[in-house]
Amino acid sequence: MIETLNNGKENNEMQTQTSILDGELLTMAEAAAILKITRKALYDWKRKGKIRTVKVAGSLVRIPAADLAALITR
């Protein structure tokens, strides 16, 4: 019974992540939540060139969903 509940929870999380990845650009907070890391860690990845970001306005940056999906499937 617990196994079934856990599997259901994992499936719901995957569906939520998939629906978020359907969009074109993600905020740093959204991407960090999907990767289960802190925003600070994600900004460190950006600075080190581990993940590509797109400047949208002023200092606001977004992460292309396709890039995040590729990173997850590596």
Secondary structure, 3 states (H helix, E strand, C coil): CHHHHHHHHHHHHHHHHHHHHCCCEECHHHHHHHHCCCHHHHHHHHHHCCCCCEEEECCEEEEEHHHHHHHHHC
